[in-house]
Amino acid sequence: MVKNAKALALCALAVLTLAMSVRDNLPASQQEIVRVAASVGGNPSAASALREDLMREPDPTKGRLRAMRAQALAQAKPASA
């Protein structure tokens, strides 16, 4: 019984990982891009960095858009933080 549960959990993890990988490679919609831009809007330097990234890569995938947001926020953090 425990072996079956472990095998099922491993299978579920593999399916979830595959689904996330496929999702990350889908193109980001305009609505998603606007939502991400709004989420960094309170931080002017992050918003500027994100705009620059979007100018260089206007049609990012969902995964790339998430990475752009994270990178913009990381660059905008003060050095002392």
C-alpha positions, 0 to 999 in steps of 0.5 A: 500500500505504501509503495503504491502511494509513493509511486502515485505521489511520484507520478503526480509530481512528474505530471505537475512538473511537466504541466508547469514547464509547458505553462512557462513556455506559453506566451504571456497575454497582454493582460498578464503583462499589464498585471505584472507591470502594475505589481511593480508600479509602486517601485519606480526603479523596478517599473523602469527596469521592467519597461526596458526589459519589455522593450527588448523582449515585447512578447515574453513567455509566462516564465520569462515574464516572471523572471523579468519581474523578479529581476527588476525587483531585485535590481531595484532593492537598495544595496543596504537591504 
